[in-house]
Amino acid sequence: GSLEDLLKVFELVGWPDEENTFVFNGDFVDRGERGVEVVAVLLALKICCPGFVHLNRGNHEDSNIGRAYGFFEEVMVKYGSRQLYDRIGQVFCHLPLCAVLENEVFIVHAGIPSDEAA
């Protein structure tokens, strides 16, 4: 949820391209006041640079966790739309749980929620 941090990363290392591949390893929301904007930027980059931007699902990309930690409230305050929250949740459900880098490095988010998480 920190749009400023995300943009700082791009300022420091550059934007995604054939020489700059990014793996974002979950928890895109609940880390600041701009979770919706972070998700929008990351999804736009995934569409524009599909081979250079990879999005893994973390535990905060779960509807129950989002309710417990503030993403639901952020969406409701900014947009007043439960439908938007549900649609973003549907997108999150399609994100992979892991990535494999160069057939050598397994990348997975540490916290996948259980049914009792929220």
PETA-V153440 format. One line per field, one symbol per residue. burial: I if it has 16 or more other C-alpha atoms within 10 Angstrom, else O. Layout:
BEGIN
burial->???
END
This chain:
BEGIN
burial->IIIOOOOOOOOOOOIIOOOOIOOIIIIIIIIIOIIIOIIOOIIOIIOOIOOIIIIIIIIIIIIIIIIOOIIIIIIOOOOOOOOOIOOIIOOIOOOOIIIOOOOOOOOIIOOOOOOOOO
END
